[in-house]
Amino acid sequence: MRPMIMLTALVAGALMPVQAGVNARLRDFIGEPIMASFISFGVGTVALLTLILIMRMPWPTAATLAAAPWWTWSGGLLGAFFVAVTVILVFKLGATGLIAWIIAGQLIASVLLDHTVAMGFAVREVSWQRMAGVLLLLCGAVLVNEY
């Protein structure tokens, strides 16, 4: 099961620069990055709704929704920020440069989240090896963008 999970994550990661390019091209036709991001989210919303209906997933109750911590509702805002930033920056940094900085940011945040047990992540202490990996990735992002 684990190889399939890792392959799925790999494919999702590989689709990130494709998504950035697709959305940026949409921006070229639409003229505005925020409008292109909005349209992208609209298409995604329709796709997810279709999947929910096909799979006959039950809708959450009002009580279930009300029980969620306030910060769990921010995921859509974070996603909107991410998509808008990629639409704006992908042609300025290139696909490789953009994704290098995104991955560097993801790794820094992930190390902090694992170490602080934020949002229910399992404890994974910060070690010099992890910090060396983060530093190497940051150096890689600089090299990718400079050369």
Secondary structure, DSSP 8 states (H G I E B T S, - for coil): -HHHHHHHHHHHHHHHHHHHHHHHHHHHHHS-HHHHHHHHHHHHHHHHHHHHHHTT-----HHHHHHS-GGGGGHHHHHHHHHHHHHHHHHHHHHHHHHHHHHHHHHHHHHHHHHHTGGG-------HHHHHHHHHHHHHHHHHHH-
